[in-house]
């Protein structure tokens, strides 16, 4: 059998990778590029799928997550990540790397205002 996921579930998987990836000093610019893509496309985050995945992997103990919880976790991540390292990591995959100039803590906080949930 082939397991298929809808876009909101795929977004949940990407969100889990972005927030809970176990790499201490390495960032994946691709995760951040995808976060931006999902939000700009208006694809909602499957909150239930994300919560179950985070609990199953031991990254969270709670059964439920609220929108505010996710946004708070993201804001915490925004405040600790090196945006220069993110840009460098994703730059080889971007045709026009000028689009990365706006990447900053404030830019991603502003994106959260457009983030949808289901």
C-alpha positions, 0 to 999 in steps of 0.5 A, a space after each residue: 500500500 502507498 500512504 498518501 497525505 494531503 497538503 495540510 498533513 504534509 505541512 504538519 510533517 514539515 513543521 515537525 522537522 523545522 521545530 524538532 529536527 535533532 541537529 544541534 548546530 545545523 539548520 535546513 534552509 529548505 525547511 524554512 523555504 517550505 514554511 514560507 511556501 505553505 503559508 503563502 499558498 494558504 495551505 492550512 497546518 493540520 494541527 491534529 496531525 502535527 500534535 500526534 506526530 510531536 507526541 509520537 516522537 516524544 517531542 511534546 507530552 501534551 495530546 493537543 496543541 492550539 494555534 497559539 502553541 504552534 505560533 509561540 514555538 515558531 517565534 521561539 525558533 525565530 529568535 534563536 536561528 541564524 538567518 544568515 546560515 538559513 540563507 546560505 543553506 538554501 541559496 544553491 537551490 534558489 534561482 534568484 537569491 535576492 528573494 532571500 534578502 527579506 528573510 529575517 526574524 521579523 519577516 517570519 513573524 509577519 508571515 505568521 499573521 497569514 498562517 492558517 490552521 485546520 
